[in-house]
């Protein structure tokens, strides 16, 4: 079963953008592995709380959040 796990900042994507990400990711897997994987493709979008992630020793926060 193809599986994609996206971790994004909380509230960074609208419901429509999440839906689009699911559709486009599924289409990518179908393109790579064939139509037979469509019913078994899992796409998980996890929202990470503001301040719960960082890079290069810098904690990220959404401005105004």
N, C-alpha and C positions, 0 to 999 in steps of 0.2 A: 504494500500500500504506500503510494507516495505521500509524504508528509512535509508540510512547510510550517515553520513556526516563526512568526514575526513578533518582535518586541518593539513597541512604539511608546513614546511618551503619552501619558494620560491626556485625553482630550485632544490629541494632535490630529486625529482623523475623524471626520464625520461618519455617520452610519453609512452614507452613500459611498464614501471613499473606501471604507472597510469592505463593503459589498463588491466594489470594483476590484479591490485587491484579491478577494477570493476568486472572482471570475477569471481575472488575468492569470493568476497563479495556476488555477486548474487548467486553463487553456495552454499554458506553457508545458505542464506535465503531459497533457494529451498530445501536444506537438512532439515532445521528446519520446514518449513511450507508447503512444497509440491510444485510440479511442477506448480501448478496454479498461484503462485505468480511471476513467472519469468517475464511475460509481464508488471507487475506493479511495479517491483523493481526499485528504484531510488538510485543511488550512486553519491554523490557529493563530489568532491575533491577540496578543497579550498586551495590556496597557500597564506600563510601569509608572508608579506614583512619581510625581515631580520630586526631584532630588534623589531618586532611587537608582541613578545610573551616572556613569561618568567615564571619562577617557583621559589618559595622560595625567592622572592625579587631579582632575578638575571635575567637580560634581556639577551636573547640568540641571538648570532650572529654567522653566519657560518664563520669559520676561512677563511681568504683570500677573503671574500665576500664584 
